[in-house]
Amino acid sequence: MKYDVAIIGGGLAGLSMSIELARAGFSVVLFEKNTYPFHKVCGEYISNESVSYLQHLGADLEALDAKPIHRLRITLTSGSSLQSQLPLGGIGISRYALDEALAERARHEGVTVCDGTTVKNLSDGILETSAGAFEASLVIGAHGKRSTIDKQLNRDFIQKPLPASENFIGVKYHVKADLPQDLIELHLFHEGYCGISAIEGDRYCMCYLSKASNLKKGMTISDMEQLVLSRNPNLADYFNRFERLYDEPKVISQVNFQNKEKGNSEVLFAGDAAGLIAPLSGNGMSMALHSGYLLHQQVSAHLKGQISAREMTSNYERDWQRAFGHRFSFARWMQRAFFSPPLMEALVQSANFFPPLATVMIKQTHGKPFFPGS
Ligand SMILES: Cc1cc2nc3c(=O)[nH]c(=O)nc-3n(C[C@H](O)[C@H](O)[C@H](O)COP(=O)(O)OP(=O)(O)OC[C@H]3O[C@@H](n4cnc5c(N)ncnc54)[C@H](O)[C@@H]3O)c2cc1C
């Protein structure tokens, strides 16, 4: 069978597009290398800009026990801190639960969901996977930050080794904690930051991003947490006190924040595969959903014969830049500021003295609700 659309990657970008395209009447196959449900390195705080879209896709956030979050607290290793209302706010929900719910929804809408299946190669609409060959008229890459398929597709960003200054690792735990459930905390440490916020089932997601250079040769993750992260007194306390709900943390390496090409003659990219925003913005998941929303409209129009392949790609590139260009650059700048203690000290002191400053800065990293039904 030749599918109308094949999607590589079953995270938020891939799953949301698969649901939309199946609802529009196209035959869709989606490949996800892991088997649902599974854990993923992510802070699990989703900005409210995409909540109504998640509901439109069929995610019952109340039944999933997503936690409303309205406040932000930032702390520095010096002990300084800042608390602010989040202008738009968000929800806390694990990727384990959310991706599973959307995968279930996609199956229900008629998507052929091939989980536990890795796409190894792509050429002229033929996908070589661990479950055999598949054919599609159009292929979408929604395979996240970095995948072997990027190498096979010869993408620019994967050709050169990452410079140390741009090479990060991400680590995530689920913990039992005694923190307010409507608060997301960001604790800074030397060249990194750790977020903690409530998710379903009275658990908390504790997730950090650190320059890879903090993990010196011979060090374990636990050594790094003791020697580097715990210089922030809040993190020292949390690592000592909070019970971890699975033995080993989820860890990813070679994380890097850059804008990437949005498509070529072979494949169009959405979500992190099109560009990964610094996680301090708490906006990557919303961007994955929003970029999928933009792309599925162009793909639909093309498959219905309303626009050419070239128009589909250029319209999508234009829409992507309009929607994300500014916040992408601002989040990169903000992340650099996070790694400069004197600058952060000055920003925190200024925002404590003049609270609207915090609101203005938070707004720069976020968009507005993008779904027309919002
Ligand atoms: C440390 C850290 C913390 C973060 N915290 C937050 C946060 O709190 N809030 C927020 O909004 N964003 C956060 N983000 C960003 C957010 O996690 C991502 O932007 C979001 O997950 C992107 O979704 P996606 O669908 O593009 O990719 P993903 O969710 O990564 O999905 C891609 C999928 O493709 C699959 N895949 C890859 N290659 C193949 C292949 N060859 N064949 C088949 N399947 C394949 C993968 O298994 C994966 O499931 C964080 C990121 C990091 C690194």
The ligand as an SDF file (V2000), in Angstrom:
LIG
                    3D

 53 58  0  0  0  0  0  0  0  0999 V2000
   16.2770   19.1310   29.1760 C   0  0  0  0  0  0  0  0  0  0  0  0
   15.0720   19.5480   28.3860 C   0  0  0  0  0  0  0  0  0  0  0  0
   13.9420   20.0170   29.0590 C   0  0  0  0  0  0  0  0  0  0  0  0
   12.8150   20.4380   28.3350 C   0  0  0  0  0  0  0  0  0  0  0  0
   11.7340   20.9020   29.0020 N   0  0  0  0  0  0  0  0  0  0  0  0
   10.6430   21.3700   28.3280 C   0  0  0  0  0  0  0  0  0  0  0  0
    9.5170   21.8840   29.0030 C   0  0  0  0  0  0  0  0  0  0  0  0
    9.4220   21.8690   30.2380 O   0  0  0  0  0  0  0  0  0  0  0  0
    8.4890   22.3660   28.2470 N   0  0  0  0  0  0  0  0  0  0  0  0
    8.5080   22.3760   26.8880 C   0  0  0  0  0  0  0  0  0  0  0  0
    7.5400   22.8370   26.2640 O   0  0  0  0  0  0  0  0  0  0  0  0
    9.5710   21.8520   26.2190 N   0  0  0  0  0  0  0  0  0  0  0  0
   10.6240   21.3440   26.9040 C   0  0  0  0  0  0  0  0  0  0  0  0
   11.6870   20.8120   26.2270 N   0  0  0  0  0  0  0  0  0  0  0  0
   11.6080   20.7050   24.7580 C   0  0  0  0  0  0  0  0  0  0  0  0
   10.6490   19.5940   24.3330 C   0  0  0  0  0  0  0  0  0  0  0  0
   10.9290   18.3950   25.0110 O   0  0  0  0  0  0  0  0  0  0  0  0
   10.7630   19.3610   22.8300 C   0  0  0  0  0  0  0  0  0  0  0  0
   10.7960   20.5960   22.1720 O   0  0  0  0  0  0  0  0  0  0  0  0
    9.6070   18.5120   22.3090 C   0  0  0  0  0  0  0  0  0  0  0  0
    9.6420   17.2460   22.8930 O   0  0  0  0  0  0  0  0  0  0  0  0
    9.6990   18.3720   20.7960 C   0  0  0  0  0  0  0  0  0  0  0  0
    8.7220   17.4670   20.3250 O   0  0  0  0  0  0  0  0  0  0  0  0
    8.9700   16.6920   18.9570 P   0  0  0  0  0  0  0  0  0  0  0  0
    7.7170   15.9840   18.6570 O   0  0  0  0  0  0  0  0  0  0  0  0
    9.5420   17.6120   17.9400 O   0  0  0  0  0  0  0  0  0  0  0  0
   10.1600   15.6860   19.2760 O   0  0  0  0  0  0  0  0  0  0  0  0
   10.1980   14.4640   20.2910 P   0  0  0  0  0  0  0  0  0  0  0  0
    9.2140   14.6030   21.3710 O   0  0  0  0  0  0  0  0  0  0  0  0
   11.6370   14.3130   20.6630 O   0  0  0  0  0  0  0  0  0  0  0  0
    9.7330   13.2290   19.4040 O   0  0  0  0  0  0  0  0  0  0  0  0
   10.5280   12.7090   18.3730 C   0  0  0  0  0  0  0  0  0  0  0  0
   10.3050   11.2080   18.3490 C   0  0  0  0  0  0  0  0  0  0  0  0
   10.9390   10.6570   17.1880 O   0  0  0  0  0  0  0  0  0  0  0  0
   11.3990    9.3690   17.5070 C   0  0  0  0  0  0  0  0  0  0  0  0
   12.4280    9.0180   16.5220 N   0  0  0  0  0  0  0  0  0  0  0  0
   13.6480    9.5950   16.3370 C   0  0  0  0  0  0  0  0  0  0  0  0
   14.2900    9.0200   15.3010 N   0  0  0  0  0  0  0  0  0  0  0  0
   13.4530    8.0690   14.8200 C   0  0  0  0  0  0  0  0  0  0  0  0
   13.5490    7.1330   13.7440 C   0  0  0  0  0  0  0  0  0  0  0  0
   14.6470    7.0930   12.9700 N   0  0  0  0  0  0  0  0  0  0  0  0
   12.5380    6.2780   13.5330 N   0  0  0  0  0  0  0  0  0  0  0  0
   11.4110    6.3190   14.3360 C   0  0  0  0  0  0  0  0  0  0  0  0
   11.2670    7.1880   15.3600 N   0  0  0  0  0  0  0  0  0  0  0  0
   12.2670    8.0540   15.5880 C   0  0  0  0  0  0  0  0  0  0  0  0
   11.9100    9.5100   18.9260 C   0  0  0  0  0  0  0  0  0  0  0  0
   11.9450    8.2820   19.6040 O   0  0  0  0  0  0  0  0  0  0  0  0
   10.9140   10.4920   19.5300 C   0  0  0  0  0  0  0  0  0  0  0  0
    9.8820    9.8610   20.2720 O   0  0  0  0  0  0  0  0  0  0  0  0
   12.8180   20.3730   26.9120 C   0  0  0  0  0  0  0  0  0  0  0  0
   13.9450   19.8730   26.2330 C   0  0  0  0  0  0  0  0  0  0  0  0
   15.0600   19.4730   26.9660 C   0  0  0  0  0  0  0  0  0  0  0  0
   16.2660   18.9620   26.2290 C   0  0  0  0  0  0  0  0  0  0  0  0
  1  2  1  0
  2  3  1  0
  2 52  2  0
  3  4  2  0
  4  5  1  0
  4 50  1  0
  5  6  2  0
  6  7  1  0
  6 13  1  0
  7  8  2  0
  7  9  1  0
  9 10  1  0
 10 11  2  0
 10 12  1  0
 12 13  2  0
 13 14  1  0
 14 15  1  0
 14 50  1  0
 15 16  1  0
 16 17  1  0
 16 18  1  0
 18 19  1  0
 18 20  1  0
 20 21  1  0
 20 22  1  0
 22 23  1  0
 23 24  1  0
 24 25  2  0
 24 26  1  0
 24 27  1  0
 27 28  1  0
 28 29  2  0
 28 30  1  0
 28 31  1  0
 31 32  1  0
 32 33  1  0
 33 34  1  0
 33 48  1  0
 34 35  1  0
 35 36  1  0
 35 46  1  0
 36 37  1  0
 36 45  1  0
 37 38  2  0
 38 39  1  0
 39 40  1  0
 39 45  2  0
 40 41  1  0
 40 42  2  0
 42 43  1  0
 43 44  2  0
 44 45  1  0
 46 47  1  0
 46 48  1  0
 48 49  1  0
 50 51  2  0
 51 52  1  0
 52 53  1  0
M  END
$$$$
